[in-house]
Amino acid sequence: MEASCETKGRRGWYLERVLFAMAGTVSLAGGLLALLVSPWFALLPVLAGINQWLYVTVGACPASLVLSRVTSLRSAAETGR
């Protein structure tokens, strides 16, 4: 049984995990740029949050649509995880 858990970890990331990592990166970068460059960069975390809520409520956001078409990433719900 442990072998199957190990192979699941080696398969790669699911779409939700990549989206979460992207939103965190955009939020951190936006906050840092807002402090160092211009307060207008504070809009980046806001947009990341809007995309997260879109994914939660609708089941898709612009980033998820692009990632699922460009890469082979699939949702954990689609794979039965």
Number of C-alpha atoms within 10 A of each C-alpha: 5 7 7 9 9 10 10 12 9 9 8 10 14 17 20 17 14 15 19 13 12 14 20 15 14 18 21 15 16 24 20 15 16 16 13 10 11 12 13 12 18 18 14 19 19 14 15 21 16 13 19 21 14 14 17 11 10 9 10 14 18 10 17 21 10 10 16 13 10 9 9 9 17 16 15 13 10 8 8 6 8
